[in-house]
Amino acid sequence: MSEFNAIQHDRSAAIKVALGAFLDPQQTARAVGLWHEKYAAQPTFSVQYFVRECCALFGVEALRNQLVQSLVLELNSQRMKPVAEQAVRDKSVVDGPRAEAAVLTFQLLFRALTDSAGQLRGREISRYVADGLVKMPLAKDVKRSLELWLNRDMPVIEAVVPIPVMVRLVNRAYIGLCEYCGPVKADQMLHECVGRVASMPAAQQFHPRELL
């Protein structure tokens, strides 16, 4: 099996697990087919459009928020499996100018997202994201630096974080925004933050869309 086909197979499995808890087997199979037909090549955040179409197709609009959260978490879990191995094979994932630029852009985007929810809710979202660090395959110094920064006990992240990990953290922040204001508003806030950060001189070496 090629690497591309292996990735698509893993994503199909993730979709089956995430949606199978809410849909019957026939609906789940149709949802997997829809994913591959229209959404497989899109960024992770396109899942909300996929879920919207599934909800309309199967008449489960009331479950939309739950489906979005379940699917994003499962896809992230699938995506994180090769992070540790990738870090060993490809040092650029955890070191070098590109990784450092990615950390800077991540800080700008993450703070923009949480600040858009307001001071109190933004801190709650940051704590929610910090709680997810426990399950991530990270070096102790990286995990500690992220914890301190997410809890606002440190002004900057004093470590180079693997890019796939930062993608997952942004996704968790998005899930927190979905809980706060719903997927439609959260998507609007996300795109506004991406546009704002992309225009900042500090983010010119690493575009924020690469963290989606």
C-alpha positions, 0 to 999 in steps of 0.5 A: 500500500502506498503512503498516500493510500495508507493515509486515506485508509487511516482517515476512513477508519477515523471517520468510521469511528467518529461517526459510527457512534452517531450514525447507523452502519449504512449511513456511516458507509455513505458518509465515508464515500462522501468524504472521499468524493468531496473532502479528503483533499481539503484542510482539516477544518473543512470537516464542518462542511462535511458534517453539515452535508452529512447532517442534512443528508441523514436528518441529524442536524441536532447532532452537528456540534457533537459530530464536528468535535468527534471527527476533529478529535479522531482525525487528530488522533490518527494524524498524531500517530506518526509524529514521534517516528517522523521527528526521528526521520526528519529533523526539520520537523523539530528543528531549523528556521522553518520550525522556529518560524512555525512556532512564532506563527502558532503563538500569534494564531492561537492567541488571536483565536482565544482572545476572539472568545473574550478574556474569560472564555479564552483562558478556559479554551487555553486550559482545555487545550493544555489538558490535551498535552498529556496524551501527546508524544512530546519531550518533557521540556517541550511539554512543560514550555507549552503548559506554561505558555498556554496557562500564560505563565510564560510570555513565549514558547521557549522550545521548538514544537513539532508542526503536527503538534501545533496543528493539533493544538489549533484544532483543539482551540477550534473545538473550544470555540465551537463549544462556545459559539457554534461551528458557523461562528467559530469558522468565521472567527478562525478565518478572520484570525488567519487573515489577520495573522497572515498580514503580520510581518512576524508571520511572513516566513510561515503562513498560518494556513499551514497550521490548519 
